[in-house]
Amino acid sequence: MKDYKELAIKAYQIRKNILVSIGSGHKGHFGGSFSVAEIMAALYFNKMRHDPKNPGMEDRDRCIISKGHAAPALYAALAEAGYFPKSELMNLKNLGSILQGHPDMLKTPGVEANTGSLGQGLSIGCGMAIGLKNSQLSARVYVVLGDGEHGEGQVWEAGLFAPARKLDNIVAIIDRNNIQAMGSICERMDTGDLASKWEALGWHTIEIDGHNVRQIVEALDEAETVKKQPTAIIAITIKGKGVSFTENTAAYHNNSMTPELYEKALAELEGRIVELNKDY
């Protein structure tokens, strides 16, 4: 899919899927899931080679959600792509459900790695990237990281490892929404200018608007042209993007909605889909 209008609409459909899966009266990670909706739309409906009917396809591209608490965004994209019926979204975090609170590759079709202990996703991705190269497969690995997650030392170890091994088949996508669970990043462990840090580590670094599907697609296309060097995409986003009262606040990092707020959020997302159909 190269139609930017359709990708933008897909992003809001993913947000709607996230909202429906968490529902009202249940705690869920709205903020960091909403902020990566355009990224997930661009990956699953434009860039990645994958097959919902054959999740284990050997030469598939891999997507790892290192910030595992954003599992609702991954599940929303997988359901939208057809890995399982959308009706399964209603079972999020239920006992025995295929959709657990953090991604579980043994339970959910399309999940590539168990994540949620923050900082580990990029290391897993590096291992996959080496394995793909050793198998002479052209598949690529995309790892979505949180900016708060950069407080974990393992992120930086993997950040050093990939350039040292010239892993040009891995892309780190950083969700730079500037807010973590308990508040702003700059007031906790300030990571400063992430673009300059990733560049200093030896990554080809691109900084974009993480809600502009055209910029996301162009950055992913650019990454494919880079040789003997991994790519880091710093996606500037808004925590809780898409719903007025969840945007740019830590309050909805992990929170519940009343039935009234749920209906308000649903109306806003559906309204935005209508607007996008007119905007393009």
Secondary structure, 3 states (H helix, E strand, C coil): CCCHHHHHHHHHHHHHHHHHHHCCCCCECHHHHHCCHHHHHHHHHHHCCCCCCCCCCCCCCEEEECCHHHHHHHHHHHHHHCCCCHHHHHHCCCCCCCCCCCCCCCCCCCCCCCCCCCCCHHHHHHHHHHHHHHCCCCCCEEEEEECHHHHCHHHHHHHHHHHHCCCCCEEEEEEECCEECCEEHHHCCCCCCHHHHHHHHCCEEEEEECCCHHHHHHHHHHHHHCCCCCEEEEEECCCCCCCCCCCCCHHHCCECCCHHHHHHHHHHHHHHHHHHHHHC
